[in-house]
Amino acid sequence: MPQTSHADALKLTKNQSLVLSVLQSSAQPLSAYSILDRLRGHGLKAPLQVYRALDKLLEAGRVHRLESMNAFVVCCHSRRGQIHPRITAFEICEACGKVNEFHDTRIDDALTRHARSSGFKIRTTTIEVHGLCADCH
């Protein structure tokens, strides 16, 4: 997966902008249906509209999908126009729901070395670590 810069990211459609705005204003990950509920007053009526916008935002690296929660969060790099690393990891607090995106080149290097030695080609990697954040433990 090539690294991408958010500085030259796609021009957003109205629906993509609305979905991204809702995610940016949320302190917690949101499901597609939660996003839809927040955007009904803005003309979005069908889940497909939200899913299409999310697909494009995912493709552009502007948001991430948290598989275990079936929810979405804004990529911390998209806020700063930074290069996005290949390996994405998240700390997810089981008490308050806070999500922290982090990157460690040692993890990236170890997974890349392992894949190379086994002949596996990594397409994407997302690591989710569940536990309690500093405020909750």
C-alpha positions in Angstrom: 0.0 0.0 0.0 1.6 3.3 -1.0 1.9 6.0 1.5 -0.4 8.9 0.7 -0.4 12.6 1.7 -3.6 14.2 2.7 -2.4 17.6 1.5 -3.2 16.5 -2.1 -6.3 14.5 -1.1 -9.5 14.2 -3.2 -11.9 17.1 -3.7 -14.8 16.2 -1.5 -18.4 16.0 -2.6 -21.2 17.6 -0.5 -22.0 14.2 1.2 -18.4 13.4 1.8 -17.8 16.8 3.4 -20.9 16.3 5.6 -19.9 12.8 6.7 -16.3 14.0 7.4 -17.5 17.0 9.4 -19.7 14.8 11.6 -16.8 12.5 12.3 -14.5 15.4 13.0 -16.9 16.8 15.5 -17.4 13.5 17.3 -15.3 12.6 20.4 -16.2 8.9 19.7 -16.2 6.5 16.8 -19.6 6.6 14.9 -21.4 3.9 13.0 -22.8 4.7 9.6 -26.3 4.8 11.0 -25.3 7.2 13.8 -23.8 9.4 11.0 -27.0 9.2 9.0 -29.1 10.1 12.1 -27.0 13.3 12.5 -27.2 14.2 8.8 -31.0 13.7 8.2 -31.6 17.4 8.5 -28.9 18.0 5.8 -30.7 16.0 3.1 -29.2 12.6 3.7 -32.0 10.1 3.9 -30.5 6.7 2.9 -27.8 4.6 4.4 -26.3 4.1 0.9 -25.5 7.8 0.7 -23.4 7.6 3.9 -21.8 4.3 2.9 -20.7 5.7 -0.5 -19.2 8.8 1.2 -17.5 6.6 3.8 -16.1 4.3 1.0 -14.5 7.3 -0.7 -13.2 8.8 2.5 -11.7 5.4 3.4 -10.1 5.1 0.0 -8.6 8.5 0.3 -7.2 7.7 3.8 -9.3 10.4 5.5 -11.1 8.0 7.8 -10.5 4.6 9.3 -13.0 1.8 10.0 -12.7 0.1 13.4 -13.6 -3.4 12.6 -14.4 -4.6 16.1 -16.8 -1.7 16.6 -18.2 -1.4 13.1 -17.6 2.3 13.4 -15.5 5.1 11.8 -13.0 7.7 13.0 -11.1 10.5 11.3 -7.5 9.7 10.5 -5.3 11.8 12.8 -3.0 12.4 9.8 -5.8 13.9 7.7 -6.1 16.8 10.2 -2.4 17.7 9.7 -1.8 16.9 6.0 0.8 14.3 6.9 2.0 11.2 5.1 0.0 8.2 6.2 2.0 5.2 7.5 1.3 1.7 6.2 0.4 0.2 9.6 -2.4 1.8 11.6 -3.0 1.0 15.2 -5.7 2.1 17.7 -6.0 2.0 21.4 -9.7 1.7 22.2 -10.9 2.3 25.7 -13.6 -0.2 26.7 -15.0 2.2 29.4 -15.3 5.6 27.8 -15.0 4.7 24.1 -12.0 7.0 23.5 -9.9 6.0 20.5 -6.2 6.9 20.1 -4.5 6.3 16.7 -0.8 5.6 17.0 2.1 4.4 14.9 5.3 2.6 15.8 7.9 1.9 13.1 9.1 -1.2 15.0 5.7 -2.8 14.5 5.7 -1.8 10.9 9.2 -3.2 10.4 8.4 -6.5 12.2 5.2 -7.1 10.2 6.9 -6.2 6.9 9.9 -8.5 7.6 7.5 -11.4 8.5 5.4 -10.9 5.4 8.5 -10.7 3.2 9.9 -13.9 4.6 6.6 -15.8 4.1 6.0 -14.3 0.6 2.9 -12.5 1.8 2.0 -9.2 0.2 0.4 -6.8 2.8 -2.5 -4.8 1.4 -3.6 -3.1 4.6 -3.0 -3.6 8.3 -5.1 -2.3 11.2 -4.3 -3.2 14.7 -6.9 -2.7 17.5 -5.8 -2.8 21.1 -8.7 -2.9 23.6 -8.3 -1.9 27.3 -8.6 1.1 29.6 -7.3 4.6 28.8 -5.3 6.5 31.4 -8.4 8.4 32.6 -10.4 5.2 33.1 -8.0 2.8 34.8 
